[in-house]
Amino acid sequence: MRVCSLSTVKSRIVLGAPLPFSVRDSTQMLLLARGQIICDESQLSELFQRGALVDIDELAGAIKDGPQEAPARNHLRPQAEWDQCRVDVQNALTAPERDMAAAIEQCTDRLLSLIAQRPDFALSQVVRKPESEDCWNYGVSHSVHAATACQAAARQLGWSVDEQRRAFQAGLTMNVSIVALQSRLATQVSPLTVKQRETIDQHPIRSAEMLGLAGVGDVDWLDAVAQHHEVRDGSGYPNRLKTVGELAELLRYADIYTARMSSRASRPALSAKQAARELHEMAAGNTLAASLIKSFGIFPPGSLVKLASGELGMVTSNGEKAYHPLVAALTDAAGIPRMSPLMRDTARQGSAVVAVLSVHALPMRLTDAKIEGLFQDH
């Protein structure tokens, strides 16, 4: 195999767009297949540092096919749209002070548009882990997940469109001062250092300060960010307040709920049902926590489940009642994969959900493209 350095063909790479060729390590072992995505400059830089290589013959074919261009957003597939929005969020949360507020507004517009177009698919982004999410740092993914959860709960509560937008933006930015630290901690198994603890303790205030300096003038948004780890009994931080705003309280619950559904080096991810149970136990009787749980459902879109019939499938939409979601049955009763999924209304006899499954329980691999189809077909 004739190879050349990846760094010599940087101009052929468009961040967030499918690769026109495969990428190999210095021993020529495959790292990224053609069509996979390099998400950001840090991932690209890491590949350069590893001495990544490209097959010259494959490169020649890509050149023959024409220049690689970033796809028009209105022609992107749903998962690719979400991935591109994550690029926008990462850029916004790390933007220079003078550009941050405008960048946050732009990615808010785009993400809220995606949520409005495909609300069930949006919830599934929080509940399941897309293949492409491996290339995102935890801080960015968690920001998007928490914001999505805040907006869903705000809608469930009947808040106005402007209030829903504020909830989304506050969720997106509440951890802006520790995005990079969150990503490091997601892979850290050792106890927090003294410096890390101090940074975490002060991050609500620091995040609000950063947003204010960037030009965010919405006092309710800034107060919610500054208070999102305060608790009404005075046990929160950094100021042990006993008077906490409603939006700040919603942020705290969304932060906890969505974090529980993401794996870290120190613990595995919980299912949405387990995360909801923990939140309910923590905040029994709290309207905000209840709205968050209700907006996702007991078996939210993206959950993998087993039906009373023996079929295995994925929840694609909440039903009229919490325990009766719509499910795309991916196998038959014997667990044999189907060529084409069948939609099941779990309110019907014999189709009730009897168990929540991990992705490893399925007898097939679910690609992002396959899952997109499930949400488009119902």
Contacts in CASP RR format, 6 or more apart in sequence:
PFRMAT RR
TARGET T0000
AUTHOR 0000-0000-0000
METHOD contacts of the structure
MODEL  1
MRVCSLSTVKSRIVLGAPLPFSVRDSTQMLLLARGQIICDESQLSELFQR
GALVDIDELAGAIKDGPQEAPARNHLRPQAEWDQCRVDVQNALTAPERDM
AAAIEQCTDRLLSLIAQRPDFALSQVVRKPESEDCWNYGVSHSVHAATAC
QAAARQLGWSVDEQRRAFQAGLTMNVSIVALQSRLATQVSPLTVKQRETI
DQHPIRSAEMLGLAGVGDVDWLDAVAQHHEVRDGSGYPNRLKTVGELAEL
LRYADIYTARMSSRASRPALSAKQAARELHEMAAGNTLAASLIKSFGIFP
PGSLVKLASGELGMVTSNGEKAYHPLVAALTDAAGIPRMSPLMRDTARQG
SAVVAVLSVHALPMRLTDAKIEGLFQDH
1 28 0 8 1.000
1 55 0 8 1.000
1 57 0 8 1.000
2 55 0 8 1.000
2 56 0 8 1.000
2 57 0 8 1.000
3 24 0 8 1.000
3 28 0 8 1.000
3 53 0 8 1.000
3 54 0 8 1.000
3 55 0 8 1.000
3 56 0 8 1.000
4 53 0 8 1.000
4 54 0 8 1.000
4 56 0 8 1.000
4 59 0 8 1.000
5 51 0 8 1.000
5 52 0 8 1.000
5 53 0 8 1.000
5 54 0 8 1.000
6 23 0 8 1.000
6 47 0 8 1.000
6 48 0 8 1.000
6 51 0 8 1.000
6 52 0 8 1.000
6 53 0 8 1.000
6 54 0 8 1.000
7 48 0 8 1.000
7 51 0 8 1.000
7 52 0 8 1.000
9 21 0 8 1.000
9 54 0 8 1.000
9 59 0 8 1.000
10 44 0 8 1.000
12 20 0 8 1.000
12 21 0 8 1.000
12 59 0 8 1.000
12 62 0 8 1.000
12 63 0 8 1.000
12 67 0 8 1.000
12 68 0 8 1.000
13 19 0 8 1.000
13 38 0 8 1.000
13 44 0 8 1.000
13 68 0 8 1.000
14 68 0 8 1.000
14 69 0 8 1.000
14 70 0 8 1.000
15 38 0 8 1.000
15 39 0 8 1.000
15 40 0 8 1.000
15 41 0 8 1.000
15 44 0 8 1.000
15 87 0 8 1.000
16 37 0 8 1.000
16 38 0 8 1.000
16 39 0 8 1.000
16 70 0 8 1.000
16 80 0 8 1.000
16 83 0 8 1.000
16 84 0 8 1.000
16 87 0 8 1.000
17 37 0 8 1.000
17 68 0 8 1.000
17 69 0 8 1.000
17 70 0 8 1.000
17 71 0 8 1.000
18 34 0 8 1.000
18 35 0 8 1.000
18 36 0 8 1.000
18 37 0 8 1.000
19 32 0 8 1.000
19 33 0 8 1.000
19 34 0 8 1.000
19 35 0 8 1.000
19 36 0 8 1.000
19 37 0 8 1.000
19 38 0 8 1.000
20 34 0 8 1.000
20 35 0 8 1.000
20 62 0 8 1.000
20 65 0 8 1.000
20 68 0 8 1.000
21 34 0 8 1.000
21 54 0 8 1.000
21 55 0 8 1.000
21 58 0 8 1.000
21 59 0 8 1.000
21 61 0 8 1.000
21 62 0 8 1.000
22 30 0 8 1.000
22 31 0 8 1.000
22 32 0 8 1.000
22 33 0 8 1.000
22 34 0 8 1.000
22 54 0 8 1.000
22 55 0 8 1.000
22 58 0 8 1.000
23 30 0 8 1.000
23 31 0 8 1.000
23 32 0 8 1.000
23 47 0 8 1.000
23 52 0 8 1.000
23 53 0 8 1.000
23 54 0 8 1.000
24 30 0 8 1.000
24 31 0 8 1.000
24 52 0 8 1.000
24 53 0 8 1.000
24 54 0 8 1.000
24 55 0 8 1.000
25 31 0 8 1.000
25 50 0 8 1.000
25 51 0 8 1.000
25 52 0 8 1.000
25 53 0 8 1.000
26 50 0 8 1.000
26 51 0 8 1.000
26 52 0 8 1.000
26 53 0 8 1.000
28 53 0 8 1.000
31 47 0 8 1.000
31 50 0 8 1.000
31 52 0 8 1.000
32 38 0 8 1.000
34 58 0 8 1.000
37 80 0 8 1.000
37 83 0 8 1.000
37 132 0 8 1.000
37 135 0 8 1.000
38 44 0 8 1.000
38 47 0 8 1.000
38 135 0 8 1.000
39 83 0 8 1.000
39 86 0 8 1.000
39 87 0 8 1.000
39 132 0 8 1.000
39 135 0 8 1.000
39 136 0 8 1.000
40 87 0 8 1.000
40 90 0 8 1.000
40 135 0 8 1.000
42 137 0 8 1.000
43 135 0 8 1.000
62 68 0 8 1.000
71 80 0 8 1.000
73 81 0 8 1.000
73 84 0 8 1.000
73 110 0 8 1.000
76 84 0 8 1.000
77 369 0 8 1.000
77 372 0 8 1.000
78 114 0 8 1.000
78 118 0 8 1.000
78 121 0 8 1.000
78 372 0 8 1.000
78 375 0 8 1.000
78 376 0 8 1.000
79 130 0 8 1.000
79 132 0 8 1.000
79 368 0 8 1.000
79 369 0 8 1.000
79 371 0 8 1.000
79 372 0 8 1.000
81 114 0 8 1.000
82 114 0 8 1.000
82 125 0 8 1.000
82 130 0 8 1.000
83 130 0 8 1.000
83 132 0 8 1.000
85 107 0 8 1.000
85 110 0 8 1.000
85 111 0 8 1.000
85 114 0 8 1.000
85 144 0 8 1.000
86 136 0 8 1.000
86 140 0 8 1.000
86 141 0 8 1.000
86 144 0 8 1.000
88 103 0 8 1.000
88 106 0 8 1.000
88 107 0 8 1.000
88 110 0 8 1.000
89 107 0 8 1.000
89 111 0 8 1.000
89 140 0 8 1.000
89 143 0 8 1.000
89 144 0 8 1.000
89 172 0 8 1.000
90 136 0 8 1.000
90 137 0 8 1.000
90 140 0 8 1.000
91 103 0 8 1.000
91 107 0 8 1.000
92 100 0 8 1.000
92 103 0 8 1.000
92 104 0 8 1.000
92 106 0 8 1.000
92 107 0 8 1.000
93 100 0 8 1.000
93 104 0 8 1.000
93 140 0 8 1.000
93 143 0 8 1.000
93 172 0 8 1.000
93 173 0 8 1.000
93 176 0 8 1.000
93 179 0 8 1.000
94 179 0 8 1.000
95 103 0 8 1.000
97 210 0 8 1.000
97 213 0 8 1.000
97 214 0 8 1.000
98 214 0 8 1.000
100 210 0 8 1.000
100 211 0 8 1.000
100 214 0 8 1.000
100 215 0 8 1.000
101 211 0 8 1.000
101 214 0 8 1.000
101 215 0 8 1.000
101 216 0 8 1.000
104 169 0 8 1.000
104 172 0 8 1.000
104 173 0 8 1.000
104 216 0 8 1.000
107 172 0 8 1.000
108 165 0 8 1.000
108 168 0 8 1.000
108 169 0 8 1.000
108 172 0 8 1.000
111 144 0 8 1.000
111 147 0 8 1.000
111 148 0 8 1.000
111 168 0 8 1.000
112 151 0 8 1.000
112 165 0 8 1.000
112 168 0 8 1.000
114 122 0 8 1.000
115 122 0 8 1.000
115 148 0 8 1.000
115 151 0 8 1.000
118 375 0 8 1.000
119 152 0 8 1.000
120 301 0 8 1.000
120 316 0 8 1.000
120 317 0 8 1.000
120 318 0 8 1.000
120 375 0 8 1.000
121 301 0 8 1.000
121 372 0 8 1.000
121 375 0 8 1.000
122 148 0 8 1.000
122 152 0 8 1.000
123 148 0 8 1.000
123 152 0 8 1.000
123 295 0 8 1.000
123 296 0 8 1.000
123 300 0 8 1.000
123 301 0 8 1.000
123 302 0 8 1.000
124 300 0 8 1.000
124 301 0 8 1.000
124 302 0 8 1.000
124 371 0 8 1.000
124 375 0 8 1.000
125 144 0 8 1.000
125 145 0 8 1.000
125 148 0 8 1.000
126 145 0 8 1.000
126 148 0 8 1.000
126 149 0 8 1.000
126 258 0 8 1.000
126 261 0 8 1.000
126 296 0 8 1.000
126 300 0 8 1.000
127 261 0 8 1.000
127 272 0 8 1.000
127 296 0 8 1.000
127 300 0 8 1.000
127 301 0 8 1.000
127 302 0 8 1.000
127 303 0 8 1.000
128 302 0 8 1.000
128 303 0 8 1.000
128 304 0 8 1.000
128 359 0 8 1.000
128 371 0 8 1.000
129 262 0 8 1.000
129 263 0 8 1.000
129 269 0 8 1.000
129 359 0 8 1.000
130 368 0 8 1.000
130 371 0 8 1.000
131 367 0 8 1.000
131 368 0 8 1.000
132 368 0 8 1.000
133 141 0 8 1.000
137 179 0 8 1.000
137 180 0 8 1.000
137 182 0 8 1.000
137 183 0 8 1.000
137 186 0 8 1.000
138 182 0 8 1.000
138 183 0 8 1.000
138 185 0 8 1.000
138 186 0 8 1.000
138 262 0 8 1.000
138 264 0 8 1.000
139 175 0 8 1.000
139 179 0 8 1.000
139 180 0 8 1.000
139 182 0 8 1.000
139 183 0 8 1.000
139 186 0 8 1.000
140 179 0 8 1.000
140 183 0 8 1.000
141 262 0 8 1.000
142 175 0 8 1.000
142 182 0 8 1.000
142 258 0 8 1.000
142 259 0 8 1.000
142 262 0 8 1.000
143 171 0 8 1.000
143 172 0 8 1.000
143 173 0 8 1.000
143 175 0 8 1.000
143 176 0 8 1.000
143 179 0 8 1.000
144 172 0 8 1.000
145 258 0 8 1.000
145 261 0 8 1.000
145 262 0 8 1.000
146 171 0 8 1.000
146 172 0 8 1.000
146 174 0 8 1.000
146 175 0 8 1.000
146 251 0 8 1.000
146 254 0 8 1.000
146 255 0 8 1.000
146 258 0 8 1.000
146 259 0 8 1.000
147 168 0 8 1.000
147 169 0 8 1.000
147 171 0 8 1.000
147 172 0 8 1.000
148 168 0 8 1.000
148 258 0 8 1.000
149 254 0 8 1.000
149 257 0 8 1.000
149 258 0 8 1.000
149 292 0 8 1.000
149 295 0 8 1.000
149 296 0 8 1.000
150 167 0 8 1.000
150 168 0 8 1.000
150 170 0 8 1.000
150 171 0 8 1.000
150 250 0 8 1.000
150 251 0 8 1.000
150 254 0 8 1.000
151 164 0 8 1.000
151 165 0 8 1.000
151 167 0 8 1.000
151 168 0 8 1.000
152 292 0 8 1.000
152 295 0 8 1.000
152 296 0 8 1.000
153 167 0 8 1.000
153 250 0 8 1.000
153 253 0 8 1.000
153 254 0 8 1.000
153 288 0 8 1.000
153 291 0 8 1.000
153 292 0 8 1.000
153 295 0 8 1.000
154 163 0 8 1.000
154 164 0 8 1.000
154 167 0 8 1.000
154 168 0 8 1.000
154 250 0 8 1.000
155 164 0 8 1.000
155 295 0 8 1.000
156 291 0 8 1.000
156 292 0 8 1.000
156 294 0 8 1.000
156 295 0 8 1.000
157 287 0 8 1.000
157 288 0 8 1.000
157 291 0 8 1.000
159 167 0 8 1.000
166 218 0 8 1.000
166 220 0 8 1.000
166 221 0 8 1.000
166 224 0 8 1.000
166 247 0 8 1.000
167 247 0 8 1.000
167 250 0 8 1.000
167 251 0 8 1.000
169 218 0 8 1.000
169 221 0 8 1.000
170 221 0 8 1.000
170 224 0 8 1.000
170 225 0 8 1.000
170 228 0 8 1.000
170 247 0 8 1.000
170 251 0 8 1.000
171 225 0 8 1.000
171 228 0 8 1.000
171 251 0 8 1.000
171 254 0 8 1.000
171 255 0 8 1.000
173 207 0 8 1.000
173 211 0 8 1.000
173 216 0 8 1.000
173 221 0 8 1.000
173 225 0 8 1.000
174 204 0 8 1.000
174 207 0 8 1.000
174 224 0 8 1.000
174 225 0 8 1.000
174 228 0 8 1.000
174 251 0 8 1.000
174 255 0 8 1.000
175 182 0 8 1.000
175 203 0 8 1.000
175 207 0 8 1.000
175 255 0 8 1.000
176 207 0 8 1.000
176 210 0 8 1.000
176 211 0 8 1.000
177 199 0 8 1.000
177 203 0 8 1.000
177 206 0 8 1.000
177 207 0 8 1.000
177 210 0 8 1.000
178 199 0 8 1.000
178 200 0 8 1.000
178 203 0 8 1.000
178 206 0 8 1.000
178 207 0 8 1.000
181 196 0 8 1.000
181 199 0 8 1.000
181 200 0 8 1.000
185 192 0 8 1.000
185 196 0 8 1.000
185 264 0 8 1.000
186 262 0 8 1.000
186 264 0 8 1.000
186 265 0 8 1.000
187 264 0 8 1.000
187 265 0 8 1.000
188 265 0 8 1.000
188 266 0 8 1.000
189 265 0 8 1.000
189 266 0 8 1.000
192 200 0 8 1.000
201 237 0 8 1.000
201 238 0 8 1.000
202 238 0 8 1.000
204 225 0 8 1.000
204 226 0 8 1.000
204 227 0 8 1.000
204 228 0 8 1.000
204 229 0 8 1.000
204 230 0 8 1.000
204 237 0 8 1.000
204 238 0 8 1.000
205 226 0 8 1.000
205 238 0 8 1.000
207 225 0 8 1.000
207 226 0 8 1.000
208 222 0 8 1.000
208 223 0 8 1.000
208 225 0 8 1.000
208 226 0 8 1.000
211 221 0 8 1.000
211 222 0 8 1.000
211 225 0 8 1.000
212 222 0 8 1.000
216 222 0 8 1.000
220 247 0 8 1.000
221 247 0 8 1.000
223 245 0 8 1.000
223 247 0 8 1.000
223 248 0 8 1.000
224 245 0 8 1.000
224 247 0 8 1.000
224 248 0 8 1.000
224 250 0 8 1.000
224 251 0 8 1.000
225 248 0 8 1.000
225 251 0 8 1.000
226 248 0 8 1.000
227 241 0 8 1.000
227 244 0 8 1.000
227 245 0 8 1.000
227 248 0 8 1.000
228 248 0 8 1.000
228 251 0 8 1.000
228 252 0 8 1.000
228 255 0 8 1.000
229 236 0 8 1.000
229 237 0 8 1.000
229 238 0 8 1.000
229 252 0 8 1.000
230 236 0 8 1.000
230 237 0 8 1.000
230 239 0 8 1.000
230 240 0 8 1.000
230 241 0 8 1.000
230 244 0 8 1.000
230 248 0 8 1.000
230 252 0 8 1.000
231 244 0 8 1.000
231 252 0 8 1.000
232 242 0 8 1.000
232 243 0 8 1.000
232 244 0 8 1.000
232 249 0 8 1.000
233 242 0 8 1.000
234 240 0 8 1.000
234 241 0 8 1.000
234 242 0 8 1.000
246 288 0 8 1.000
249 286 0 8 1.000
249 288 0 8 1.000
250 288 0 8 1.000
250 292 0 8 1.000
253 279 0 8 1.000
253 283 0 8 1.000
253 286 0 8 1.000
253 288 0 8 1.000
253 289 0 8 1.000
253 292 0 8 1.000
254 292 0 8 1.000
256 278 0 8 1.000
256 279 0 8 1.000
256 282 0 8 1.000
257 275 0 8 1.000
257 276 0 8 1.000
257 279 0 8 1.000
257 292 0 8 1.000
257 293 0 8 1.000
260 269 0 8 1.000
260 270 0 8 1.000
260 274 0 8 1.000
260 275 0 8 1.000
260 278 0 8 1.000
260 279 0 8 1.000
261 269 0 8 1.000
261 270 0 8 1.000
261 271 0 8 1.000
261 272 0 8 1.000
261 275 0 8 1.000
262 269 0 8 1.000
263 269 0 8 1.000
270 278 0 8 1.000
271 303 0 8 1.000
271 356 0 8 1.000
271 358 0 8 1.000
272 296 0 8 1.000
272 297 0 8 1.000
272 299 0 8 1.000
272 300 0 8 1.000
272 303 0 8 1.000
272 356 0 8 1.000
273 298 0 8 1.000
273 299 0 8 1.000
273 303 0 8 1.000
273 356 0 8 1.000
274 356 0 8 1.000
276 293 0 8 1.000
276 296 0 8 1.000
276 297 0 8 1.000
276 298 0 8 1.000
279 289 0 8 1.000
279 292 0 8 1.000
279 293 0 8 1.000
280 289 0 8 1.000
280 290 0 8 1.000
280 293 0 8 1.000
282 289 0 8 1.000
283 289 0 8 1.000
283 290 0 8 1.000
294 322 0 8 1.000
297 318 0 8 1.000
297 322 0 8 1.000
297 325 0 8 1.000
298 322 0 8 1.000
298 323 0 8 1.000
298 325 0 8 1.000
299 305 0 8 1.000
299 315 0 8 1.000
299 318 0 8 1.000
299 322 0 8 1.000
299 323 0 8 1.000
299 325 0 8 1.000
299 353 0 8 1.000
299 356 0 8 1.000
300 315 0 8 1.000
300 318 0 8 1.000
300 325 0 8 1.000
301 315 0 8 1.000
301 316 0 8 1.000
301 317 0 8 1.000
301 318 0 8 1.000
301 325 0 8 1.000
301 375 0 8 1.000
302 314 0 8 1.000
302 315 0 8 1.000
302 316 0 8 1.000
302 371 0 8 1.000
303 314 0 8 1.000
303 315 0 8 1.000
303 325 0 8 1.000
303 356 0 8 1.000
304 312 0 8 1.000
304 313 0 8 1.000
304 314 0 8 1.000
304 315 0 8 1.000
304 356 0 8 1.000
304 357 0 8 1.000
304 358 0 8 1.000
304 359 0 8 1.000
304 361 0 8 1.000
304 362 0 8 1.000
305 312 0 8 1.000
305 313 0 8 1.000
305 314 0 8 1.000
305 315 0 8 1.000
305 325 0 8 1.000
305 327 0 8 1.000
305 353 0 8 1.000
305 354 0 8 1.000
305 355 0 8 1.000
305 356 0 8 1.000
305 357 0 8 1.000
306 312 0 8 1.000
306 313 0 8 1.000
306 353 0 8 1.000
306 354 0 8 1.000
306 355 0 8 1.000
306 357 0 8 1.000
306 361 0 8 1.000
307 313 0 8 1.000
307 327 0 8 1.000
307 329 0 8 1.000
307 344 0 8 1.000
307 346 0 8 1.000
307 350 0 8 1.000
307 351 0 8 1.000
307 352 0 8 1.000
307 353 0 8 1.000
307 354 0 8 1.000
308 350 0 8 1.000
308 351 0 8 1.000
308 352 0 8 1.000
308 353 0 8 1.000
308 354 0 8 1.000
309 329 0 8 1.000
309 333 0 8 1.000
309 344 0 8 1.000
309 350 0 8 1.000
309 351 0 8 1.000
310 331 0 8 1.000
310 333 0 8 1.000
310 334 0 8 1.000
310 335 0 8 1.000
310 354 0 8 1.000
311 329 0 8 1.000
311 330 0 8 1.000
311 331 0 8 1.000
311 332 0 8 1.000
311 333 0 8 1.000
311 335 0 8 1.000
311 344 0 8 1.000
311 351 0 8 1.000
312 329 0 8 1.000
312 330 0 8 1.000
312 331 0 8 1.000
312 335 0 8 1.000
312 357 0 8 1.000
312 361 0 8 1.000
312 362 0 8 1.000
312 363 0 8 1.000
313 327 0 8 1.000
313 328 0 8 1.000
313 329 0 8 1.000
313 330 0 8 1.000
313 331 0 8 1.000
313 341 0 8 1.000
313 357 0 8 1.000
313 362 0 8 1.000
314 327 0 8 1.000
314 328 0 8 1.000
314 330 0 8 1.000
314 366 0 8 1.000
314 371 0 8 1.000
314 374 0 8 1.000
315 325 0 8 1.000
315 326 0 8 1.000
315 327 0 8 1.000
316 325 0 8 1.000
316 326 0 8 1.000
316 327 0 8 1.000
316 328 0 8 1.000
316 343 0 8 1.000
316 374 0 8 1.000
316 375 0 8 1.000
316 378 0 8 1.000
317 325 0 8 1.000
317 326 0 8 1.000
317 378 0 8 1.000
318 325 0 8 1.000
318 326 0 8 1.000
319 325 0 8 1.000
319 326 0 8 1.000
319 347 0 8 1.000
320 347 0 8 1.000
321 347 0 8 1.000
323 346 0 8 1.000
323 352 0 8 1.000
323 353 0 8 1.000
324 345 0 8 1.000
324 346 0 8 1.000
324 347 0 8 1.000
324 352 0 8 1.000
325 346 0 8 1.000
325 353 0 8 1.000
326 343 0 8 1.000
326 344 0 8 1.000
326 345 0 8 1.000
326 346 0 8 1.000
326 378 0 8 1.000
327 343 0 8 1.000
327 344 0 8 1.000
327 346 0 8 1.000
327 351 0 8 1.000
327 353 0 8 1.000
328 341 0 8 1.000
328 342 0 8 1.000
328 343 0 8 1.000
328 344 0 8 1.000
328 374 0 8 1.000
328 377 0 8 1.000
328 378 0 8 1.000
329 338 0 8 1.000
329 341 0 8 1.000
329 342 0 8 1.000
329 343 0 8 1.000
329 344 0 8 1.000
330 337 0 8 1.000
330 338 0 8 1.000
330 341 0 8 1.000
330 362 0 8 1.000
330 364 0 8 1.000
330 366 0 8 1.000
331 337 0 8 1.000
331 338 0 8 1.000
331 362 0 8 1.000
331 363 0 8 1.000
331 364 0 8 1.000
332 338 0 8 1.000
335 363 0 8 1.000
336 363 0 8 1.000
337 363 0 8 1.000
337 364 0 8 1.000
341 374 0 8 1.000
341 377 0 8 1.000
343 377 0 8 1.000
343 378 0 8 1.000
344 351 0 8 1.000
345 351 0 8 1.000
346 352 0 8 1.000
346 353 0 8 1.000
359 366 0 8 1.000
END
